[in-house]
Amino acid sequence: MIRRLTFIAWIAFIGLVTSCDGDKGDVGPAGPAGPKGETGAPGKDGADGEDGKDGVGAKEIVATMVKSTNGGYTLGKANLTSADTAMISKSVVVVFIKSQGLWWSQPGIVRFADNKWTNFTFVTLLRNTTFFVDIRPMSWSEQQEAAPEREFEAIRAVIIPAEKLRLNAEVDMTNYEEVVAAFDIKESDILQADVK
């Protein structure tokens, strides 16, 4: 019982002390500044803005009427600007090979005259200011060990910034004409291959 009375008296005393509120005095002068704290972690990146007329668009590296070497072909562009290399490093590359008047998307089969075909794949490499596209034969119609040599009417490596690709997800990436139209590739966006 004494314990219970002591507890009630203690609660009453706390209530009485906290309810007493006297006059408040003036705020005193500011003290000296303390030591500088550590810099906090950076905040999240803000949302990307919309591309304007000067936004980076798709580009093409092109080669026309070339013959294969070891059944494949390597094309590229040297002395790219820093803006181009920065764009390429954040882009998707889609390759098309023209044969018999048709554009064949890669990787995949390209058909040639006399019912011959080669199944190609490709790899890309950006080294300093030079960009390479290496087209490699995987299989072919002829019964021979080495890949047969082919003639290409044209090769086009379309370089599409990843953000633009994301915003145009409905584009058929196997259709060259649709890709050119969707990404508004103009004459000024075409770079002639100078590395072969």
Summary of the structure (lengths in Angstrom):
residues: 196
radius of gyration: 34.1
end to end distance: 100.1
largest distance: 110.4
contacts: 454
relative contact order: 0.22
helix: 23%
strand: 36%
